[in-house]
Amino acid sequence: MVEDEVALEVVNDDASYRIPEIDLIIRRRTEERYSFRDADFTSLCGMTATKRGFSRADCSVCTNTRTILTCDEVNFYIHATLDAYEEEKRIYSQNWNKTIPRDMMCPWLAGWHDRSNGNPPGKRLTARSYGTRLSAGG
């Protein structure tokens, strides 16, 4: 089975720039990727990765962050990491894993691409038009 994937990739690279009055070099780079497969709303995925840094002759600090958002029919899932460095030494690290209920977003999204339910594309479904499936979300 062939799957079609749609993806948007964004790179924001400010390179390095210097503020001469305070002798500070600033670096920032962010990469983002958003994707989905076919008409499957459960395949939605978003990812960001950011590197930021500040340095002077006697000091250098930077942070690396990465966040990934995925989902299924019931929940959104967020996985995020943060690493902070002073010079080359990692001085802080933290990971987050969060699950966020869709709270009934799923039923009308499921109907968005399913024309077999008798609803025209783009019509927001209500509890009455969607019947018992709506109660599955909450």
Secondary structure, DSSP 8 states (H G I E B T S, - for coil): ----EEEEEEEEEEEEEEEGGGTEEEEEEEEEEEEEETTEEEEEEEEEEEEEEEEETTEEEEEEEEEEEEE-SSEEEEEEEEEEEETTEEEEEEEEEEEEE-TTHHHHHHHHS-GGGS--TT----HHHHGGGGGGG-
